[in-house]
């Protein structure tokens, strides 16, 4: 890990971890991560600009997509400061309150993304299963209310994490984290007391949010599939299902790594540290990077506007 000089005070300190065993190469290994950050940030900003500038995209589906892009930017900017500090500048020591704040925002945006994906599945359900009432159901006011409810739900659930962590004693000045950012599961492992309350609460809200959201998303697609089967023309069926591909891919690249990380953290104590690091990197870095790429490839309106912007820059 190297030598770290820490001034021990009443407040505990944490030590960020990059890639154990490859400290000398970490500045070089950080380049791929920085590339992922650049793709995620530029891609999501472009999505927001395209939706803002293109009048034909001022529809509920693209409002939800904009909310997803804002949330993905939040995920990227939540981890960027400590990843840069730890890997590029070897500044690994982080104060407890700073770590607590980062943990709060990382989990807040993760929980919010789950709610946004659920809202997007509802949008697809109404558009396909009840198209005549689409405009009446998904009004601008209702879209704003859905967005606010999603954020407030995440905020209320995650706010308990810092309160529970504040009551835990951390006995050692060298509390070494498993990553270059702070996660709740990672932090409670370093407490020198019983953390069953923290662990049970974390598992409960995972089941309540991710479990409930994923079940409702699955239900919406079962109903969509049944509705599509009623369409007589095979071509129309394929065209209708094709409108859902981007969202299905976004759901998979979010939930599969998230479930994998949760399983590895809770039941993979004997696995190599590299596995924990890799899974957490995929969970936090891949969805913000791939979401704008997927929607740019699969959405013709976004493609056209993006090409117009690129040609305008070149000229």
N, C-alpha and C positions, 0 to 999 in steps of 0.2 A: 504493500500500500504506500510505502514511502514514509518520510518523517513529516509530521504536522505539528506545528506549534500552536497550542490552544491555551487561551487564558480561561481557566476554569472559574465560573461564577455561579450564582444561584440558578441561572437559566442554563439548561443543557445545550450542548452543541451537537450537531450531526456532521458526519463526514460522508460526502457524496462519493460514489464509486462509478468508475467508467468501465473499462474492460480489464478486469484483473489478470495479471500476468503479462500484459502488453503495454505497460505504462509508457515505455519509451516510444511506442508507435501510436499512442493515442491521438496526438495532433493530426496524424495522417488518417487514422481511422475515423476521425471526426468529419472528414470531407464528405463521405457519403451521407452522413446525418445532415450536414449543412445543405447538401443538394436536395434532400427530402424536404427540409424546411423551405427552401427557395421555391420548389415546385408547389408545395402546399399553399404557401402564402400568395405567390403570384397567381396560381390557378384559382383560388377562392376569391381573390380581389377581382380578377377578370370576370368571374361569374357574376359578382355583384354589379360591376360596371355594365355588363351586357344586359342584365335584367333591368337595370335602371334606364338605360338608353334606348332599349327596344320596346316600343309600345305594344307590339304583339305578344310580348312576354309578361304583360301586366295581368296575370291570371293567378288564381290560387296556387296552382302547382308550382309556379316559379317563385311565388312569395315564400312558400315553404322551402324551396331550394335555396333562396337567399338566406333564410334563417339558418339553414344547415351550413351554408358557407360562413356566416358570421360565427357560428358555434365552432366550426373547424378552425377558424383563425384563432379563436379563444384557446382551443386545445394546443395549437402550435406555440402561441405566445406564452402560455402557462409554463411550458417546459424549456423554452429556448434560453432564458437567462442562465439557469444553472447548468444546462448541457454545455453551453459555450464556456462558462466559467470553469467547469470541471475538466472538460476535454481539451480545450484550446489554451487555457491559461493556468491550468493546474490549481485553480482556486477552489478547493474542495470543502472547506469548512462553511457551514451554514447555520445560522442561529435558529433556535427552536421556533420562535414566532414567525420567522420568514419561511421556514419549512412548513409550518402549520398553514400559512396563507397559501403557499403553492399547492399543498395537498388539497385544500378546500377548493381551489379553482379548477384543478385537474379533474377532481371527481364531480364538481358541479357541471362542467361542460360535458363530461362523459354521460352523466345521468340525463342531461338536457338533450343530448343527441338521440338517446333512446326514445324520448318523448316526441322529438321532431319526426323521427322515422315512423312512429305510430301515426302521427297526424298526416304524414304523406300517404300512408297506406289507406287512411280514411278518405283522403282526397281521391285516390284511385278507385276505391270502392264506390263512392258516389258517382264518379264520372262514368263508370262502366255499368254499374247495376241500377243506377237511378239517374240517367243523364238528363231527363226532362226537368228535374228539380235541382240540378247542379247549382245553378246561379242563385236559387232561393236558399239552398242549404249553406253553401260556402260563400257567405257575404264577407265583405271586408271587415266588418265589426266582429264577425264570428272567427275569422282567421286571426285577428289581433287577440281575441279572448283565448283562443287555443294556444297561441304562442306564449301569452302571459301565464296561463295556467301551467304550461310545461316548465317554464323557468321557475315559477314560484314553488311548484312541487319539488323540483330538484333542490332549490335553495333551502326549503324547510327541512328536507331530509338530511342534507349534507351539513347543515348548521350544527347538528348534534355531534358530528365528528370532532371538531375543535374543542367543544365543551367536555367530551369524554376524554380526549387526549390530555387536556389541561390537568385532570385529576390524577394522571399517572406519574409515578416517580421514575426518573431515568438516573440510575445510580452511577453511570460511568461517563466521564467527560468525552471519551472516544466512542460515540454511538455511530457505528458504521452502517450506512444504508446500503441497499443492494443495487441502487441505480444512481444515475446522475440527476435525479429529481425525487420528490417526496410523495410516497403513496401511503395510504392509511394502513394497509396490511403490513407494509414494511416497517412503519414506525412503531406499531404496537408490539412487534416482535422484540424490540429493544427495551421495553419497560421491564423493571425488576419487581413486578407484582402480578397478581392475577388479572388477566385481560379478557376474561370470558364475556363480560358485559359488552366490551367493544367488539369482540369477535361475533357474538350473537346478534348484536344490532346491525353490524355490517352485512352479515348473511341474510338477515331479515329484510333489509331494504333492497338487497340484490334480488331476492325472490319477489318482493312487492313491486319493484319497478321493472327491472330487466325481464323477470319471469312473466309478469302480467303483460307488459308491452309486447314481448315476443309472442305470447299466446294470442293476443288480440290481432297482431299483424298476421299471424298464421290463419286465424279465423277469417280475416278480411280477404285473404287470397283464396281460401277455400270457397267463399261465397263468390268471388270474382271468377274463379275457374268454373263453378257451376253455371254462372250466368253466361260465360263465354261458350260453354257447351251447347247452350240453347240457340246460338247463332247458326243459321243454316249453312252459310258459305264458309268453306275451309279457309279461303283467303282472308275473309273478314275476321275469323277467329285468330289467325296468325297476326294480323295487323293490330287487333285489340290487345293481344297478349304482349306484343312487342312494345307497347307503351309502358309496360310494367317492368321491363328488363332492367332499366337503370336503377329503379328503386330496389328491386330484388337483389341486385349486386351490391348496392349500398348497405342493405340490411345484412347480407352475408359477411362483407368485409368488416362490419362493426361487431356483430354478435359472435362470430366464430373466434376471433382473437380474444374478445372479452371473456368468453366462457373458458377458453384455454388458459388465459392468465389466472383466472379465479381458481381453476382446478390445480394448476401448477403451484400457486402460492399456498393453497390449503393442504394439498395432498402430495406435493412433490418435493418434500424436504430432502430426500436423498438424491435428487437430480443435480447434475453439475450446475454451477452458477451461470455458465454461459446460456443454458436453456432458459433460466429465469430472465436473464437480460434480453435475450432474443425475443421471447414472447411479449415482454413489456414494450419493447421497441416496436414490434409489429402492431400491438394494440393501440399505441399512442401516435405512431408516425404514419402508418399505412392508410387508415381511413381519410384523414385530411388531405393526403396527397392524391389518392385515387378517386375520391368523389368528384372533383371538378373534371378530371380526365374522362371518367365514365359518362358524365352528363354532357360533356363536350362532344364525345364520339357518338352518343346515342340520340342526341337531340338536334334535329336539323336546324331549328331556329337559332340555337346557340352557335352551331357551326357557321351558319351564314353570317351572323353578326361578328363572330370572331375573325372570320376571313376578311370582312370589311375593315375591321380595326387594324388587322395586320397590313393590308394593302395601303391603308391610309398612312400608316407609319412609314412604310417603304417609300411612298411617293413624296 
